[in-house]
């Protein structure tokens, strides 16, 4: 992508609309949004920003101004703006101090998973690919590997790559969490290695009763030597703990012994806490979350699915959706399947249908047509922010139509028992991680088409009603 944000005119126009250089204290980004913390939000010229080149939406969440640029482009804008402003390194701390406890918690969890999402996405797509290659009934009675045995070696490597990433995901999460909370990342990696140590009984084998678990006495407390495979929530908690201890010992120990004792004490205390408090509590918390979701699926049935899909894109608007990564990871580790992923995907596609419906209502308006095409293209690749902030939320009734359409698609997800074997991707790329069972790929397409068509039809209907009321 051409770096057309190096132009001083474009950057200067953005900075002026933000209230000037002195009004900007922090600049960062996520997958699609430029996130800024300003001294005085009253100085923001929202109307000006909305009409700047490539901007697809502007809104405020908590103390953050968020500007939608889209995947890829937002990285370029953020780096160019950082280079231009040369912000102090402590700007992140200033940003956090202005947020309440809930905002800081949500943002920190979001930051942990945004950092490692490329590896999760790679693992999910590779897992979907090997599932596609080894499942019977998709292209006939035999699997693709059986039809073309010469690719069996390639499939084996794909399987090792995907399962290897997921097997060591707690290590990756612990590393990212430690880094995010201000500790030395290498210590997070070390505690993550302890979590999946080969000397511990594999957590999945222990849960299935296929392995004998050794129990030791730790200061009179019985402790089971079981690994923490799949312990995403535990990895988050222990990463925070490692970071806190690392900073504490670096701050309090004398310089002469700090270099040696600080990392040793950090790992020792973290390990003790991992096996005695954090691990058991994290397991219980993970079981509660997974159990609650499974309860929703079992007892609320189709209505639970529809409600979740109806509100999921509203959660995206708040920015809380990144926390789903921990929940999906825990669900996948506990059950081997993720039923939330297709629900989030059809919720996304409902907004895509709403965008197409709004485009049909204004098909003679070239500006609206261009905006909707761009937003819908992002939807196809799993990114809904341009559609939400550029079209559906902006004009309100398409947002409602999209939410109802997502619920329509979710109904089919429930009826067809559609699930995924990974997470981290939706829409077109999401088809690669669909569980092939129960004609999964065909049902994935049907569910998305239902959401798409329902979104377009409901938007056209709501739009016509709005016109009639206005007369």
N, C-alpha and C positions, 0 to 999 in steps of 0.2 A: 504494500500500500504506500503510495507516495506521501512523503512527509510534507504536507501543504500547511502545517501549523508552525513552521519555522518563520513564516512571514510576520514581521513585527506588527503590521497593520491588524492582522487577525487576533494575535495575542493581546495587543494593546486594547483593542475594542472589548475583548472579554474582561481584561483587568479593570478597565474603566467601568464597565457594567457591574462589576463586583464591588465597586466602591473604592477602587484604587489599590495599589500594592500594599499600602500600610494597613488595609482592612482585611487582608488575607493572612491567616495564621497557620493554616495547614491544608495541604493538598495531597490527596491519594485517589485511588480508583479501585473498583471491583471489575467484574466481567464486562459491564456495559456503562457504568456510571462514573463520572468524575465527582468526587466527594470533597467538599470544601468546608472548612470551619472559618467563619468570619468574625471580626471584632464586633461589628454592628450590622445585623441583618436588615435594618431599615434602609441601608444604603444600596441594597440590591436592586438593580433595574431589571426585574423579571421579564418585562415586555421586550426589552432590548435583547436579552440573552436568548429568548425564544426564537428570535428572528436572525440570530447569528448563523453563519454557514455550518451545516452538519449537525446542528443541535436538534434533537428530536423530542425534548421535553425538559422541564425544569420544575423542581418541587423541593420542599423542605421537610426533613425528618429529624425531629429533636433539634439539635443545634447545627445539623449539617445541611448545607445546600447541595443538592445532587442534580447534576446535569447529564442527561442521557446523550451519549455519542454513539454507542454501539460497540460491539466486540471488535478488537483490533485497533480501531480508530481512537478509542478512549486512552489506550496506552500511549499513543503518540502525543495526544493533547496533554496528558498528565506530565509526561517527561519534558515536553517543551515548556510548559508552564512552570514546572519546578526549576528548570534551568534559567528561565527568565527571572523568577522571583528570588532564587537562592535563599530559600527559607532556612531558618535555624533548625538544628537537629532535634531540639526539644519541643517542636511544634505538636508532635503526637501527644505528648504529655499534657500540653495546654488544652488540646481538643478533649481529652478524656476528662479533665477536671471540670469541664462545663457540662458533662452529661450526668444524668442520674444513674443510680446503681443498675437498674434494669437495662438502660441503654448501653452502659459500659460492658455489661455481661454479654448481651446479644452481639455487640460489635466485636468483642474479643473472640467469641466462638466462631463468628462469621469469618474473622481474619484467619483463624487457624485453618479452616477448611478451604478458603479461597486460595491460600498458599499452596496446599497440596492437591487441589482439584485436578491439575493436569495428570498426576500419577493415578488418581482414582478413575478419571475418565479413560485413560489408556487401559487400565486393568479391566474396566467394565466392557469396553469395546472388544478387547481381545477375548474376554470370557464369552461374549455374545458370538464372536466369530467361531470359536472352537465348538460352541454349542450348535451353531448352524452346520458345521462340517460333520458333526458326529451324531446328529439326530435323524432317526428314521422317519419316513412318512412325509417329509417336506418335498422331496423331488422323486418320490417313489418308495419302493419297499426297502431299498438300501440307502445307507448314508453316503454323503459325498466322498468321504474317505474310502469307503468300500468300492465306490464306482471308480475312483481315481486313486489307487493305493500308493502311487508315487508321491502323493502329497502328505502321506501319513507322518513322515518325519517333520515336515513343516508344522503340521497340526500339533505334534508333540511339543515342539518348542513354544508355540502359541499358548498351549495349555500350561506349560511350566511358567511362562512369563506372567500370565494372568493370575494363576493361583499363587504364585510367589509374591506378587504385590499385595494381594488380599491377606495372605498368611502373615505377612510382616507389617500390615497396615497399622497395628498398634504402635509399632516402633516409629513409623512415619508421623503419626499423629502426635506422639510424645515429643518428637523432635520439633515439630511445628509449634506445639503448645508452649514448650520451653522457650523457644525463640520469641514467640509472640508476647510472653509475659515477662521478658527481660532477662532470662537466664542464658547461660552459654549453651547453644544448640547441641554441642557434642555431649553434654551431660544428659540432655533429653534423649539423644540417640542411645546412650549407654543404659539408661533406665528402661528404654524401649526394648533393648536386647535382653535385659533381665526378664522382662514380661514374657518373652517367647523363648526363654532359655531351653535348650534341648534336654536338660536334666530334669525339667518339670514335666509332669504328666500333661499331655495335650488336653486342653479344656474340652474339646468336642468328644474325645474318647472317654474322658471322665464323665461327662454328662450322659453319654449313651450307655455307661456301665461296662465298657469294653476294656477298661484299664483299672488297675489297683492304685489307689491314691495313698501316698505316704503322709502320715500326720506326725508332726514334730511338736515339741513343747517349747514355746518361746516365752520365757519368764512366766511359766505356768499357764500360758494361753495356748490352747491347741490350734495349730496352724496347718492347713492342708497345702501340700506342695503341688499345686495345680497351676498350669500356665494361664495366660490371659489372652489367648487367641480370640479375636473378635471383640475384645474389651475396649471398644472405641471410647465409651464414656469414662472408663477407668484411665485410659491413656490421656484424655483431656485433664482429668483431675491430677494425675501424677505429674504431668507436664507443668501444671501450675505450681505444684508443690516443689518440684525440683528448682524451678525459677526463683521461687520465694526463698528457699534455703540457700541457694547459690548467692543471691544478693545479700542475704542476712550475714552469711559467713564472710563474704568479701568486705562487708561493711564493718564487722566487729573484730575479726581476727587481726593480730599484729602482722605487719607486712612481711616480717621475717619468716613466718610460718604459713602465711596465707596461701601461697602458691601450691603447697603440698597438702595441707589439711582441709582447705575449703572444698575442693572437689571430692576428697575422700569422705568427709563428714556429710556432704550433700547426698552422695550416692548411698552411704550407709543408712542414714536416717530415712531417706526416701524408700529404700528397699524394705526397711522395717515397717514403715507406714503402709507400703504397698500390700504386704502380706497380712497385716493385722487390722487395718482400718479401711484404707482407701479401696483395696481390692474387694473385700466382702461387701462394703457399702455400695461400691460401683456396680457389682454384680446384681445386688438387690434392686438398685435403681434401674439398671438395664432391663431386668426381668419385669419390673413394674411398667416401664414404658412399652416394652414389647407386648406384655400381657394386655395392657389397655388397648393397644391398637388391634390385637387379635380379638379382644372382647368386642370392640366396635364392629369388626368384620363379621363376627359370629352372631351377635345379638341384635345389632342395629341393621345388619344385612345390607340390602340395597340402599336403604335410606342413609346409613352411615357413609357409604361410598359416595353417594350423591351430595351429601352435606359437605364432606371433605373437599370434593372437587369444586363445589360451588364457591367455597371461601378461599381456596388455595391461592388464587391470583390476587385476592385482596391482601393476603399475607405478603406476597411479593411486593406489593406497593409499599408496605411498611419496612421492607428490607430484612424481615425476620426469616425469610425463606432459607437462608444459608444454614440455619441451625438444623434443618431437616437432614443434612448430611450425617450428623451423628446418629440420628434416629434410624435412618435407612441403613447405615452401616451396622448398627446393633440388630436391627430386624433381620438383615441378610445373614449376619453371623449366627443368629439364634435359630432361624427357620430355613435358611438356604434359599429363600425367595423374598422378593420385595414387591408387595402389592401396592405400595404407595407410588412407586415410579410411574406406572401407567395412569394412575389417577391424576398425578401432576401433569402428565403429558396431555391428557384429554382436556384438562382445565386450561392449559396453554392454548390448545387448538381451538377451544371455544372462543377465546379472545381473537384468534386468527380469523374465525368465521365472522365475528363481529366487525372486524376491520374490512373484510370483503363486502359485508352488508352495507357498511357506511360508504364504501367506495361506489357501490351500485346506486345508492341514493344520491350521490353527487358525481355521477360518472361524467358530467359535462365540465366539471371543475378540474382543470389540469393540475393545479397545486395539490388538491386533495388526493387526486389519483396517484401522483408521484409519491406523496407521503405514505399512502396506504400500501402501495406496492413495496416500498422499502420496509415498512413495518411488518408486512406479511412475510417477506423473505426472511427476516430475522426470526419470526415465529417458526418457520420450517426447520430452522437449525437450533431450536430450543431456547430462544431468547425472546422474552415477551415485553421487556421494558419499553422499546420503541413503540410497540402497539398500545401498551397501557397508557403511557404518558403523552404519546403523540396523538392518540385517537380516542380510545375507549373511555379512559378516565376524564379526558378533557371534555368530551361531549356527553358523558354520564350515561345516557340510555344504552349506548353500545356496551358499556361495562356490565350493566345488568343482564343484557342479552347474552354476553359472553359467559357470565357466571352460570346462567341457566343452561346454556349449551354444554358447558363443562359437566354439569350434573347429568345431562342426557347421555353424554359419552360414558360417564362413570357407571351408569346403569348397565350398559353393555359390558363394561369391565367386570362387573359383579356377576352378571348372568353367564358370561363365558369363562369365568374363573381365570382371568388374564393376570399374569404376574411377570416379574422380570428376574433375571439371574444376576443382575448387577444394578448399579445406580450411577448417577452423575451425568446422564444424557437423556434427552427426550426428543419428541417429534420425529423427523426423518432419521437422525442418527440413533434414536432410541430403539428402532426396530431391530438393531443388531444385538440388543441385550434382552430381547423378549424370550420368555420361557416357551419353547416350542410345543409343550404339552397342550392338549385340547385345541389343536389348530391355532396356537398362539399368534403366529404371524398374521394369519388371515383375520383373526379377531381384533388384533391391534389396528389393522387398517380400517376395519368396519367401525370400531369405536371412535377413531379419529375422524372418519368421514361423517359420522353422526354428529359429532361435536362441531365440525366445520359447517355443515349444512344448517344445523339448528342455529348456530351463531349468526349466520348470514340471514336466514329467514326471520328470526326474532328481531334482529336489528332493523330490517326493512319494515317489519310490522310496527315496531315501536316508533320508528322514524315517521311513518305515515300517520300514526296516531298523534304524535307530537305536532305535526303540521296541521292536522284537523283541529286540535285544541287551540292552536295559535290563531285560527281564523275567526 
